[in-house]
């Protein structure tokens, strides 16, 4: 199958197999990109630890790899020194994994301040700690041959003040990192701003987007629903992707194989209705 878009999937943390099993699924569905969530217990299963076999299997299937660095229970913007240090080290471990499997790009969450800790001074300090962590991680990633991609955060959350919800925040962070990073544009998170988040590509510059996450929601919560079950204007997104020949994968990020399969089928259905010529990547 030859799709008009570069379609892939995120190996979600809830997946019951290992990374090798997920690559088998991706190959069966003729996906061209896989982003592994580097979270235990998924990351600690037998086939997830075989970096040599992972890279070989992906190469045979023509699948480009990426890694979503650890974030569950972590915060690289924490005001607590122990949590900050632990968080940075865990992300570094994920970057090592990306290096070992030959993944050229890795998604990183930039951190947040718990709303209960808010004060103007605490917010500034949390932002400062995020930048300090990202500078260290960027240098580490460059040594490993991996490009960091900063993900736009979920703005629906009220218990945390996240540091990268808006395009302006992402651009400021990239500037503070001397423009050495790219972006992971999460389109489900982008629904915080409206049902057509494709304008965010204009805001951030498609050439600076290294990865993307594709999922749906009802416009009020971050639900990671299958495509076609929420407010996301999928047809509009695909049309722009094809017409403007964007050069990054659209990785579906849902939480079950049935939802992933349904999303792939929905994407193919939408693509079949578009009377457009595929762009040449």
N, C-alpha and C positions, 0 to 999 in steps of 0.2 A: 504494500500500500504506500502511495506517495501522497502525503497530506500537503496542503497549501501553507500550513503553519508548522513550526517546530514544537511539537506537542510532547510533553513528558509528564512525570508524576513525582511527587514527594513520597518517599517511603515513610509513612506515618508511624509515630511511636507505638500506636496500638496494634501494629501488624504482628500476627502471631508466629510468623516464620522468622527467617533471618535475611540478611541482605542478598545472599545468593538466590534464595527463593523469590525475593521480590524482583530481581533481575530476570528470572525466568518468566514471571508474570508480564513484566514490561516488554520482553522480547515477543511473547505470545501476542500481545496487543499492538505490536509494531510501534512502540514508543521510541523516541530518539533521545530522551534525556531522563535521568533519574537523579534526584537529590536525596541523600540519605540523612535522616534525622539521627544524630549521634547521641542517642539517649538510652540509658539502661532501662529495662533489661535487653531491649532490642540489640543494642550495640555490643552486648557481651555474649550473644549466642554464637555457637560454633562457626557457622558460615559467615557471620558478621566480622569475625576476627581474622578471616583469611584474606588479607588485603591482596595477596598475589592472585588468588583465584577470582576475586571480585574484579580486578582490573582486566584480567584475561577474558572473563566472560563478557564484560561490557564491551571490550574491543571487538570480540567476535560478533556481537549483536549490533554493532554500530551505535552504541549508546554512549552519550557524553555524560560524565559523572560530575556531581557537585555534592557538597556536604553542608547540612544545616548544623552549625556548632551547638553545643549544649547550652540550654537556657533554663530548663526546669529547675526551680529551687535556687537559681543563681541570679546575680545582679551585679554587673560590672560598674554600676554607678552607686553602689551601696555606701552609706556613711560608716558602716561597720568595717574596720580594717580586716578582721578575719574573714568575713564574708566576701569582701572585695578581693582579697588575695586568692581565696579558694575559687571564686568565680573566674578570675583571669586564668588561673592554672587549668581549670577544666576546659575553658575555651581553647587554650593552647593544645591540650590533648586532642581536641577535635581537629585542630589544624594539622597536627601530626598525622592523624588518620587520613585527612584529605591528601597530604603529601604522599602517604604510603600507597594509596589507591590511584594516584595520578589524577586527582580531581583538581582542575585549575582554579575553581572558584568556591568560596565558602560564605554562607550567610551568617551574619552576626547580629544579635540583638544588642542595642546600645544601652539598655538599662533604664531604670526609673527610680522615682522617689515615692515611697508609700505616702498616700495622702495624709495619714495620721502624723507624719513627721514634717509636714509642710511648714515652712517659714521662708521668707525671701532668702535668708542666708543659707538655709539648708538646701534650697533648690539650686542656688548658684554652686554650692559645694558639690552636690550630687552631679551636676552637669560637668564640673571640672574633673571629678573622678572618672566620669565616663570617657572624657577626652583623653585623660592620662592612660586609662586602660586601653583605649583604641590605638593610641600611639605605640604602646608596647606590643599589642597584638598585630598591628600592621607591620612592624619591623620583623616580628617573629614569622608572620605569614610570608613576607618577601623572601626571607632566608629559606623557607620551605618550598618556594615556587608556587605559592597560592595567592590569589587575589581576593581580598576581603570585599564582601558586598553588604552594605548596611541596609537592614530591613526597616521599612516604614512600620511603625508600631500600631497596635490596635487601639484606636481612639475611643472605642465604646467602653473601655474599662474606667470605672470611677474611683476604685480604691487605690489607684496608682497614677502618678503624674509621669507619663512616659515622655522620653526625650527626643523621639523622632516620629511624631505623628504627621506633621505637616511637611510639605516640600521645602519650606523655608528652613525648618530645623535640620532636615537632611543635608541641604546645601551648605548650611553653616558648619555642620560637622565635617563634611568633605573638605571644606576650605581649611578648617583647623588641622586636618590631616594632610595638608599640602597636596590635595587632590590625588592622593595615592590609592584611593578606594573607589569602588563602583557601588551601585545600588541593587538591592533585591526589592522589586516593587510588588508588594502583596496587594492584589486587586480586591480581595475580600475585605481587607482592612480599609482599602480606598473607598468602599461603599459608605463609610462614615461621612463622606462628602457628597455623595449622590450616586444614582444608579448607573451613571456612565463615568467610571473612573479613568477612562482612557486619556482624559486631558492631563492626568498626572505625568504621562510620558512627555508631553510638551513641557511641563513645568521642570522636569528633571533632565530632559534631553535623552532620547532613546539610545544614543551612542554611549551613554554612561550607565545604562541598565545592563547588568550582567546576568541577572536571574529574575524570575517572577514566579509568584504563587497565584493560583487560580482556584477560587472557590466562591460560593454564593452565601447570602444571608438575607434576612428580612429587612435590612436597612436600619435595624435598631440594636442588634447584638452580633457579636463575632461568633458565628455558628458553624462555619466550615461545612456548609451544606453542599450536596451534589449540584452540578451545573443544571440550570433550568428550573430550580425549585425556589428561587428567591428573586431579588430585584435586579441582579446584574444583567446589563445589556450585552449579552454574549455576542450576538450577531454584529453589533456595532464595533465591539472590540476586535473581533476576527477580521472584519472588513478593513479597519485601519491598519491592523498588523500586516495584512497582505498588500494593501495598496501602498503602504509606506515602507515595506520590506524591512521590518524590524528584525534585528539579528540576535535575539536572545530566546531561550526556551520559555514556553508557557507551561509551567509544571503544576498539574492539578494537585491540590492539597486538601484532601478530605480524610476521614477517619475510619473507613472500612473498605474492604474490597468490593462489596456490592455498590457502594456509592461511587467508588472510583470507576468501576466498570460502566455504571450508568452515565457518569460524566463523560467518559470517552465516547460512548455511543451518542450522547447528546451533541458533543463537539463535532463528531463526524456527520451527524444529521444536519447541523447548521452549515457546516462546510459544503455539504452537497447542494445547498440551495444558493450558494454564492457564485455568481457568474463572473469570476475573476481569474486572471492568470496568476499562478504561483510565482512568488519572487525567487530569485536565485541567491541563496545564502553563500 
